[in-house]
Amino acid sequence: MSIILILFGSSGEVSWRRRCCSDISRTGLDCSVSRVACIGYNRIEICPKILANLSGALALLQLSFSSVLEDRFDFKSRRKKRGIYSVKILWTIRFSAIFSAVAIVLLLSPSFQSSPPAHAIRSSHLESYLRLPPPTELSPLQSAGSRFAFRSASTFTNAGECGNGVAGKTSACDPSLAHVAITLDVEYLRGSIAAVHSILQHTSCPENVFFHFLVSETSLGTLVRSTFPKLKFKVYYFDPEIVRGLISSSVRQALEQPLNYARNYIADLLEPCVRRVIYLDSDLVVVDDIFKLWSISLSSRTIGAPEYCHANFTKYFTDRFWSDKQLSRTFAGRRPCYFNTGVMVIDLARWRRVGYTRRIEQWMEIQKGDRIYELGSLPPFLLVFAGHVAPIELRWNQHGLGGDNVRGSCRDLHPGPVSLLHWSGSGKPWLRLDSRWPCPLDSIWAPYDLHEHSH
């Protein structure tokens, strides 16, 4: 949690900045003023150390309000002349502190409550104040060139049992290859690079992995080639206009980006000879051999994924959905469980044969009119596949690590072994590491980061 101290007017700026840390030290906490932002006539001082608990925050706030009033009134001199007046001022200070404490409790109370999935991932208003906007707006291409510069990764070669790999240019149709699909965009490029790096580091046959990158900005492929000179990959352009008219508003703006829906069209984008693929989100790292996931049997199912049957499945859809008998009958005869679409093994041949892309689009069309869910691209997959998913061990998607340290919501790993760590949620490890407010598990992601100016 962070404290934002607001002082109206511009007078007393220097003394106020000095008093910030001295006040905090009087509460037994540690803080330093590192950033000042002017908004209109308000002066906002941000003390970016994490306070130990709510009581510490309230103590700081009380001291801060006292300091403000002391700056405006000379209590000592007036106390000598007007004893009654000083008592009134004292009660004014106490009342202000109590009122402020109640306001802070109301502001922070959502962080201490248990919320359904749709509400749990909403971005806080406090977070929007803490993140100052960039000074200028850049195009995606300009932004990629100025914000991202990656070190070249080491060359990864096959172990003896894998063979020497195919020299020169390799076709995606080579039957000896495992196929991995990942989206590339400017905002998540750093995460995608780390995900690829982790796969190459932990597989015994890195030369036998073929990557399929789904992009809306084709120049990003050049950055991948400069980072992984020997990587086998192909870039596929996904036209955002394909889904722009189908996307409805979501609980978080990031979930409304067209590239999030590229996975719906993966069977159409990849070559027909690619009959199976592992789809991975950009905010994860693999710490096991990817061929173990590649070789999992799907039986007669189209997709395989770790399932979480303890989750309250009804919360992923609105009351409007469940109150409509025709809509809610969708799951009749099925035992649907929640699964995260950030890690899936997909039988592309079966997908194409049945026509699942069109089925997903039909649910998106219904959503535009009836508002039957709130969580972006996930619910259509649940509507089509939940209850018909080949189960995969939970170790392959330790998800939900994208908690936010600003709000004290860092997550721990689920019990059991770990093969893949997934920072799903609003908080991303590269942003938290750069801000010097990392969650404990972000240190596991850091070694795979190839960003030149990282850590």
C-alpha positions as CSV (number, residue, x, y, z in Angstrom):
1,M,0.0,0.0,0.0
2,S,1.2,3.6,-0.7
3,I,0.4,6.8,1.0
4,I,-0.5,9.9,-1.1
5,L,-0.1,13.2,0.8
6,I,-2.0,16.1,-0.8
7,L,-1.2,19.7,0.1
8,F,-3.3,22.4,-1.5
9,G,-1.4,25.4,-2.8
10,S,2.3,25.7,-3.4
11,S,3.6,27.3,-0.3
12,G,5.6,25.2,2.2
13,E,6.7,22.8,-0.5
14,V,10.3,22.3,0.7
15,S,9.3,21.9,4.4
16,W,6.5,19.6,3.5
17,R,8.8,17.3,1.5
18,R,11.3,17.2,4.4
19,R,8.5,16.5,6.9
20,C,7.2,13.5,4.9
21,C,10.0,11.2,5.8
22,S,10.4,12.7,9.3
23,D,6.8,12.0,10.0
24,I,7.0,8.5,8.7
25,S,10.1,7.8,10.8
26,R,8.2,8.8,13.9
27,T,5.8,6.0,13.2
28,G,8.6,3.5,13.0
29,L,8.3,3.1,9.2
30,D,10.8,3.8,6.4
31,C,10.0,6.0,3.5
32,S,11.6,8.5,1.2
33,V,10.0,11.0,-1.2
34,S,11.1,9.9,-4.7
35,R,8.6,11.5,-7.0
36,V,6.6,14.7,-7.2
37,A,3.7,15.2,-9.6
38,C,1.8,18.5,-10.1
39,I,-1.9,18.2,-11.0
40,G,-3.5,21.6,-11.3
41,Y,-2.9,23.5,-8.1
42,N,-2.5,20.3,-6.1
43,R,0.9,19.1,-4.9
44,I,1.1,15.3,-4.7
45,E,3.9,13.7,-2.8
46,I,4.3,9.9,-3.2
47,C,6.2,7.9,-0.6
48,P,6.8,4.7,-2.4
49,K,7.8,2.3,0.4
50,I,5.3,-0.4,1.4
51,L,3.8,0.4,4.8
52,A,3.8,-2.5,7.2
53,N,0.1,-2.4,8.0
54,L,-3.1,-0.2,8.1
55,S,-2.3,1.1,11.6
56,G,1.0,2.5,10.4
57,A,-0.8,4.2,7.5
58,L,-3.3,5.8,9.8
59,A,-0.6,7.0,12.2
60,L,1.2,8.6,9.2
61,L,-2.0,10.2,8.0
62,Q,-2.7,11.7,11.5
63,L,0.8,13.1,11.7
64,S,0.5,14.5,8.2
65,F,-2.8,16.3,9.0
66,S,-1.3,17.7,12.2
67,S,1.6,19.1,10.3
68,V,-0.7,20.7,7.7
69,L,-2.7,22.5,10.4
70,E,0.4,23.5,12.3
71,D,1.7,25.1,9.1
72,R,-1.5,27.2,8.8
73,F,-1.9,28.1,12.5
74,D,0.6,29.2,15.1
75,F,-0.8,27.1,17.9
76,K,1.8,27.9,20.5
77,S,1.4,31.7,20.4
78,R,-2.3,31.5,20.3
79,R,-2.4,29.1,23.2
80,K,-0.8,31.7,25.4
81,K,-3.4,34.3,24.4
82,R,-6.5,32.1,23.9
83,G,-6.6,28.9,25.9
84,I,-10.1,28.1,24.7
85,Y,-9.1,28.6,21.1
86,S,-6.2,26.1,21.4
87,V,-8.5,23.5,22.8
88,K,-10.8,23.9,19.8
89,I,-8.0,23.6,17.4
90,L,-6.8,20.5,19.2
91,W,-10.2,18.9,18.8
92,T,-10.2,20.0,15.1
93,I,-7.0,18.1,14.6
94,R,-8.4,15.0,16.2
95,F,-11.6,15.2,14.3
96,S,-9.7,15.6,11.0
97,A,-7.5,12.5,11.8
98,I,-10.6,10.4,12.7
99,F,-12.4,11.5,9.5
100,S,-9.4,10.7,7.4
101,A,-8.9,7.3,9.0
102,V,-12.5,6.4,8.1
103,A,-12.0,7.6,4.6
104,I,-8.8,5.5,4.2
105,V,-10.6,2.4,5.6
106,L,-13.4,2.8,3.1
107,L,-10.9,3.3,0.3
108,L,-8.9,0.2,1.1
109,S,-11.8,-2.1,2.2
110,P,-12.1,-3.8,-1.3
111,S,-8.6,-5.1,-1.0
112,F,-9.6,-7.1,2.1
113,Q,-12.7,-8.6,0.7
114,S,-13.3,-11.8,-1.2
115,S,-14.7,-11.0,-4.6
116,P,-15.9,-13.0,-7.5
117,P,-13.5,-13.4,-10.4
118,A,-15.0,-10.6,-12.5
119,H,-14.4,-8.1,-9.7
120,A,-11.2,-9.4,-8.4
121,I,-9.1,-8.3,-11.4
122,R,-10.5,-4.8,-11.7
123,S,-7.7,-2.2,-11.7
124,S,-7.8,0.0,-8.6
125,H,-8.2,3.8,-8.8
126,L,-5.2,4.2,-6.5
127,E,-3.0,2.4,-9.0
128,S,-4.0,4.7,-11.8
129,Y,-2.8,7.7,-9.7
130,L,0.5,6.0,-8.9
131,R,1.3,5.3,-12.6
132,L,2.0,8.6,-14.3
133,P,1.2,8.8,-18.1
134,P,4.1,8.7,-20.6
135,P,5.3,12.1,-21.7
136,T,4.5,11.5,-25.4
137,E,2.3,9.2,-27.4
138,L,4.3,6.9,-29.7
139,S,3.2,4.7,-32.5
140,P,3.6,0.9,-31.8
141,L,6.6,0.8,-34.1
142,Q,8.3,3.8,-32.6
143,S,7.5,2.5,-29.1
144,A,9.1,-0.9,-29.8
145,G,12.2,0.7,-31.1
146,S,12.7,3.1,-28.3
147,R,11.6,1.0,-25.3
148,F,13.0,-2.5,-26.2
149,A,16.5,-3.5,-26.8
150,F,17.3,-7.2,-26.1
151,R,20.6,-9.0,-25.6
152,S,21.2,-11.9,-27.9
153,A,20.4,-15.2,-26.2
154,S,22.9,-18.1,-26.1
155,T,22.7,-20.7,-28.8
156,F,20.8,-23.7,-27.6
157,T,21.6,-27.1,-29.3
158,N,20.0,-30.5,-29.1
159,A,21.1,-33.2,-26.7
160,G,22.5,-36.4,-28.2
161,E,19.2,-38.2,-28.1
162,C,17.4,-35.5,-30.1
163,G,19.7,-35.7,-33.2
164,N,21.4,-32.7,-34.7
165,G,18.3,-30.9,-35.9
166,V,17.7,-29.8,-39.4
167,A,20.3,-27.5,-40.9
168,G,19.3,-24.3,-42.6
169,K,15.7,-23.2,-43.1
170,T,13.2,-25.6,-41.5
171,S,9.7,-26.0,-42.7
172,A,6.9,-25.9,-40.1
173,C,5.6,-29.1,-41.7
174,D,8.6,-31.1,-40.4
175,P,6.9,-33.9,-38.3
176,S,9.8,-34.0,-35.8
177,L,9.0,-30.6,-34.5
178,A,6.9,-29.5,-31.5
179,H,4.9,-26.4,-32.2
180,V,4.4,-23.5,-29.8
181,A,2.2,-20.4,-30.5
182,I,2.6,-17.1,-28.7
183,T,1.3,-13.6,-29.4
184,L,3.7,-10.7,-29.8
185,D,2.8,-7.1,-29.1
186,V,4.6,-4.0,-27.9
187,E,3.2,-4.1,-24.4
188,Y,4.0,-7.7,-23.7
189,L,7.0,-8.2,-26.0
190,R,9.4,-8.4,-23.0
191,G,7.3,-11.2,-21.5
192,S,7.1,-13.1,-24.8
193,I,10.9,-13.0,-25.2
194,A,11.3,-14.3,-21.6
195,A,8.8,-17.1,-22.3
196,V,10.7,-18.2,-25.4
197,H,14.0,-18.0,-23.5
198,S,12.7,-20.2,-20.7
199,I,11.5,-22.9,-23.1
200,L,14.8,-23.1,-24.9
201,Q,16.7,-23.3,-21.6
202,H,14.7,-26.2,-20.2
203,T,14.1,-28.4,-23.1
204,S,16.6,-31.1,-24.1
205,C,15.7,-30.6,-27.8
206,P,15.6,-26.8,-28.4
207,E,16.3,-27.2,-32.1
208,N,13.2,-29.2,-32.5
209,V,10.8,-26.5,-31.2
210,F,9.1,-24.4,-33.9
211,F,7.5,-21.1,-32.7
212,H,4.5,-19.5,-34.3
213,F,4.2,-15.8,-33.4
214,L,0.8,-14.1,-33.9
215,V,1.2,-10.4,-34.4
216,S,-0.6,-7.2,-35.4
217,E,2.7,-5.5,-36.0
218,T,4.8,-7.5,-38.4
219,S,8.1,-5.6,-37.6
220,L,8.3,-7.3,-34.2
221,G,9.6,-10.4,-35.9
222,T,12.9,-8.6,-36.6
223,L,13.4,-8.1,-32.9
224,V,12.9,-11.8,-32.3
225,R,15.4,-12.7,-34.9
226,S,18.0,-10.4,-33.5
227,T,17.5,-11.9,-30.0
228,F,17.3,-15.6,-31.1
229,P,19.4,-15.8,-34.3
230,K,19.0,-19.6,-34.6
231,L,15.4,-19.8,-33.6
232,K,12.9,-21.7,-35.8
233,F,9.9,-19.5,-36.1
234,K,7.3,-17.9,-38.4
235,V,5.3,-14.7,-38.0
236,Y,1.6,-14.6,-38.7
237,Y,-0.3,-11.4,-39.2
238,F,-3.6,-11.2,-37.4
239,D,-5.9,-8.4,-38.6
240,P,-7.5,-6.7,-35.7
241,E,-10.5,-5.8,-37.8
242,I,-11.6,-9.5,-37.8
243,V,-12.7,-9.2,-34.2
244,R,-13.1,-5.5,-33.6
245,G,-16.8,-5.6,-34.2
246,L,-17.2,-8.7,-31.9
247,I,-15.3,-7.5,-28.9
248,S,-17.5,-6.2,-26.0
249,S,-16.3,-4.2,-23.0
250,S,-14.5,-6.1,-20.3
251,V,-13.6,-5.6,-16.6
252,R,-10.1,-4.5,-17.6
253,Q,-9.2,-2.6,-20.8
254,A,-6.2,-4.9,-21.5
255,L,-8.6,-7.7,-22.0
256,E,-10.3,-5.9,-24.9
257,Q,-7.2,-5.8,-27.1
258,P,-7.9,-7.6,-30.4
259,L,-4.7,-9.7,-30.2
260,N,-6.2,-11.4,-27.1
261,Y,-8.7,-13.1,-29.5
262,A,-6.1,-14.3,-32.0
263,R,-6.1,-17.7,-30.3
264,N,-9.7,-18.1,-31.6
265,Y,-8.3,-18.2,-35.1
266,I,-5.1,-20.1,-34.6
267,A,-6.3,-23.1,-36.6
268,D,-6.9,-20.8,-39.6
269,L,-3.7,-18.8,-39.3
270,L,-1.2,-21.8,-39.0
271,E,-0.4,-24.0,-42.0
272,P,-2.8,-26.9,-42.5
273,C,0.1,-29.3,-42.0
274,V,0.4,-28.2,-38.4
275,R,-2.0,-30.5,-36.7
276,R,-1.2,-29.8,-33.1
277,V,0.1,-26.8,-31.1
278,I,0.8,-25.6,-27.6
279,Y,-0.7,-22.2,-27.1
280,L,1.0,-20.0,-24.4
281,D,0.3,-16.6,-23.0
282,S,3.1,-14.0,-23.0
283,D,3.3,-13.6,-19.2
284,L,4.8,-16.9,-18.2
285,V,7.9,-19.0,-18.0
286,V,8.4,-22.7,-18.5
287,V,10.7,-24.4,-16.0
288,D,10.4,-28.0,-17.4
289,D,10.9,-29.7,-20.7
290,I,8.2,-28.5,-23.1
291,F,8.2,-31.9,-24.9
292,K,6.5,-33.3,-21.8
293,L,3.6,-31.1,-22.4
294,W,3.7,-31.7,-26.1
295,S,3.4,-35.4,-25.7
296,I,0.3,-35.4,-23.4
297,S,-2.6,-37.4,-24.9
298,L,-5.8,-35.6,-25.6
299,S,-7.7,-38.8,-26.4
300,S,-10.8,-37.6,-28.3
301,R,-10.8,-34.0,-26.9
302,T,-9.9,-31.0,-29.0
303,I,-8.1,-29.1,-26.2
304,G,-6.2,-30.1,-23.1
305,A,-5.6,-27.7,-20.1
306,P,-5.2,-27.8,-16.3
307,E,-8.7,-27.6,-14.8
308,Y,-9.7,-26.0,-11.6
309,C,-13.0,-27.6,-10.6
310,H,-13.0,-26.1,-7.1
311,A,-13.6,-22.6,-8.6
312,N,-17.1,-21.2,-8.5
313,F,-18.0,-21.7,-12.2
314,T,-21.2,-19.7,-12.0
315,K,-19.2,-16.5,-11.3
316,Y,-17.8,-16.5,-14.8
317,F,-21.2,-15.6,-16.3
318,T,-23.8,-12.9,-15.4
319,D,-27.1,-13.4,-13.8
320,R,-28.6,-12.7,-17.2
321,F,-27.0,-15.9,-18.5
322,W,-28.1,-18.1,-15.7
323,S,-31.7,-16.8,-15.6
324,D,-32.2,-17.6,-19.3
325,K,-33.2,-21.2,-19.5
326,Q,-32.1,-21.6,-23.1
327,L,-28.7,-20.1,-22.5
328,S,-28.0,-22.0,-19.2
329,R,-28.9,-25.3,-20.9
330,T,-25.6,-24.9,-22.7
331,F,-23.9,-26.9,-19.9
332,A,-26.6,-29.6,-19.6
333,G,-25.0,-33.0,-19.4
334,R,-21.6,-31.6,-18.9
335,R,-19.5,-31.2,-15.7
336,P,-17.9,-27.8,-16.5
337,C,-14.8,-26.7,-14.7
338,Y,-12.8,-23.4,-15.0
339,F,-9.6,-23.6,-17.1
340,N,-7.2,-20.9,-18.0
341,T,-6.8,-20.3,-21.7
342,G,-3.2,-19.1,-21.3
343,V,-1.9,-22.7,-21.5
344,M,-3.6,-25.1,-23.9
345,V,-2.6,-28.0,-26.0
346,I,-4.9,-27.9,-29.1
347,D,-5.7,-30.6,-31.7
348,L,-5.8,-28.3,-34.7
349,A,-7.0,-31.0,-37.1
350,R,-10.1,-31.7,-35.0
351,W,-10.7,-28.0,-34.4
352,R,-10.8,-27.3,-38.2
353,R,-12.9,-30.4,-38.8
354,V,-15.6,-29.3,-36.3
355,G,-15.4,-25.6,-36.9
356,Y,-14.9,-24.3,-33.4
357,T,-13.8,-20.9,-34.5
358,R,-17.4,-20.2,-35.8
359,R,-18.9,-21.5,-32.5
360,I,-16.8,-19.1,-30.5
361,E,-17.8,-16.2,-32.7
362,Q,-21.5,-17.1,-32.3
363,W,-21.1,-16.7,-28.5
364,M,-19.3,-13.4,-28.9
365,E,-22.3,-12.2,-31.1
366,I,-24.7,-13.2,-28.3
367,Q,-22.6,-11.3,-25.8
368,K,-22.8,-8.1,-27.8
369,G,-26.6,-8.1,-27.3
370,D,-27.2,-9.9,-24.0
371,R,-24.1,-9.2,-21.8
372,I,-23.7,-12.8,-20.6
373,Y,-20.1,-12.4,-19.3
374,E,-17.5,-9.9,-18.3
375,L,-14.1,-11.5,-18.7
376,G,-12.9,-10.9,-22.3
377,S,-11.8,-13.8,-24.4
378,L,-12.1,-16.5,-21.7
379,P,-15.9,-17.1,-21.4
380,P,-16.4,-18.1,-25.0
381,F,-13.9,-20.9,-24.6
382,L,-15.7,-22.0,-21.4
383,L,-19.0,-22.0,-23.2
384,V,-17.6,-24.2,-26.0
385,F,-15.2,-26.5,-24.3
386,A,-15.8,-26.6,-20.5
387,G,-16.7,-30.1,-19.5
388,H,-15.0,-31.4,-22.7
389,V,-11.3,-30.7,-21.8
390,A,-8.6,-33.3,-21.6
391,P,-7.2,-32.7,-18.1
392,I,-3.5,-31.8,-17.7
393,E,-1.6,-31.7,-14.4
394,L,-1.9,-28.4,-12.5
395,R,1.9,-28.1,-12.5
396,W,1.6,-26.9,-16.1
397,N,-0.2,-23.7,-15.2
398,Q,0.6,-22.2,-11.8
399,H,-1.5,-19.2,-12.7
400,G,-2.8,-16.1,-10.9
401,L,0.7,-14.7,-10.0
402,G,-0.1,-11.3,-11.4
403,G,-1.2,-9.9,-8.1
404,D,-0.3,-6.3,-7.3
405,N,2.2,-5.4,-4.6
406,V,0.8,-1.9,-4.4
407,R,-2.4,-3.4,-3.0
408,G,-0.5,-6.2,-1.1
409,S,-2.0,-8.9,-3.3
410,C,1.2,-10.9,-4.2
411,R,0.3,-14.6,-4.7
412,D,2.0,-17.8,-3.6
413,L,2.3,-20.9,-5.7
414,H,-0.4,-23.6,-5.4
415,P,0.7,-26.7,-3.5
416,G,2.5,-29.3,-5.6
417,P,5.2,-29.5,-8.3
418,V,5.8,-26.6,-10.7
419,S,6.5,-26.9,-14.5
420,L,5.1,-23.5,-15.6
421,L,4.6,-20.2,-13.7
422,H,2.0,-17.8,-15.1
423,W,1.6,-14.2,-14.1
424,S,-2.1,-13.9,-15.1
425,G,-3.8,-10.9,-13.7
426,S,-3.1,-7.2,-13.9
427,G,0.5,-7.2,-12.4
428,K,3.4,-8.2,-14.6
429,P,6.8,-9.2,-13.3
430,W,8.8,-6.9,-15.6
431,L,6.8,-3.8,-14.5
432,R,7.1,-4.6,-10.8
433,L,10.8,-5.4,-11.1
434,D,11.4,-2.1,-12.9
435,S,9.4,-0.2,-10.3
436,R,11.4,-1.8,-7.4
437,W,8.2,-3.2,-5.9
438,P,8.5,-6.8,-6.9
439,C,6.5,-9.7,-5.5
440,P,8.6,-12.6,-4.2
441,L,8.0,-14.9,-7.1
442,D,9.1,-12.2,-9.7
443,S,12.7,-13.2,-8.9
444,I,12.0,-16.5,-10.7
445,W,11.0,-14.7,-13.9
446,A,14.0,-12.3,-13.8
447,P,16.8,-14.7,-15.0
448,Y,14.9,-15.2,-18.3
449,D,14.6,-11.5,-19.0
450,L,16.8,-10.5,-21.9
451,H,16.0,-6.8,-21.8
452,E,19.3,-4.8,-22.0
453,H,18.5,-2.4,-19.2
454,S,16.9,-4.9,-16.8
455,H,17.7,-5.2,-13.2
